[in-house]
Amino acid sequence: MSDTLFVKFYTENPGKDRMRYALGNGFSDTHDLCKNKGDIIWVKHVNDKGATEYNDELPISKGTVYVSALFVFHLNRVNIWAKKYPNINFIVGGPAVPYTKVIGKLPSNITLTNKSVEEWFGVDNFSYKWKFEVPDFIEENNVIFTTYMLNNFCYWNKCTFCSHPGCPVEVTNRIRKNIDFEFKDIEYNGKTRVVLGTQAILQEHINNVLPNLPRKPGRQYQAFIKADKPQLKEFKKQNLNDVFRDDIKYTIGIEFPSNRMWKRMRKGYDRNTVLEFINLIVSHESKVSLSFIVGWKDITQQDVDEAERFFQELAIPCNDSISNFEMHELLITPYSKLDGQYNIVETISAGPFLVGYVPTIGDDKISLNLKYRDIILKYADQKNYRVENRHKKFFGKEVG
């Protein structure tokens, strides 16, 4: 075993009839570069913000470990390792680093960097072939999720609840220019889900990537899209059967479907466009996932009524066109425009790293948010849609 390691995290969850593995493949764009400098190892992700120790052991006790941190919990994992292994230097990058605040003292053997792996080693971004190897411990005939990075930024970058617009550090915009669909060479006999890595599909992706995604039995694609007028216009220029295929699932952040709330959160949406966009997708063969946020302090009864009309006007039959709804409770994240605008009931941290703040709102607003939650559940039950976080507590109240 080399004294230089590259750590990638994975999660595993049981599905209906097989295991589902989400593989945080942060070093795939630099696979050969990393292989030339050390060994790549996989570590199981643990979602435990209060953890102070882990039972896992690193295979070395001295050297250098590079870590691809996707979540704040990964940063705290490194914090714990650094105390356990004082003779290892930990170099930590990845999406979690620039958008996380350090609120405690870090061990001296941790270096946080906003650089990409290529920049760290002094080579051009995306100058290596994307190469992904399925870990040996994953048996055949399961489901794996992997990410093919297209770019690392959001073209909109204005939403008030997002950390990115207010981030004080400079992060290089990385955009893949030579798209060779290297994931077609993955050697795995189970099902493969390829996430197109971008915070929102760009117009050049609509034109040049989506229509040309290679088909293969057992492979599906997932992409995040923004349901605004420019994107809808660009999609309409395409052969819709090429971009709304049965092997592509789109995820749209709805948050709260009223024009007034979309304007307040600077989402760039309007009701008619969003409805047309969703109905256009599901009138073809693609699936769509919709996500919603509960917990706003500034909603009104009129907003809730408009949200209910939004669901009523979704012209979607009782089939699997909508793969799922996702419900999330509003969390005030570091650097977001909402930071400082809400009273805080709880600060959530993972070791010396800030995750965010749980806001407190008045009882009248809690009641309106719970009405909104109930509307989401009612519509999902009518159409038999699966709801992520269905049984989560919101404002301390159980969802039925």
Secondary structure, DSSP 8 states (H G I E B T S, - for coil): --SEEEEEEEEEEE-SSSEEEEEE-TTGGGHHHHHHHSEEEEEE----TT-S--S---S-SSEEEEEE--SHHHHHHHHHHHHH-TTEEEEEESTTTTT-EE-S---TTEEE--S-HHHHTT--TT-S-------TTS-TTSEEEEEEESBSS-SS---TT-SSTT--S-----B--S---GGGG---SSEEEEEEE-SS--HHHHHHTGGG----TTEEEEEE---SHHHHHHHHTS-HHHHS-TTEEEEEEEES--HHHHHHTT----HHHHHHHHHHHHTTT-EEEEEEEE--SS--HHHHHHHHHHHHT----SSSSEEEEEEEE--B-TT-TTTTTSEEEEEEEETTEEEEEEEE--HHHHHHHHHHHHHHHHHHHHHT-EEETTT--BTTB---
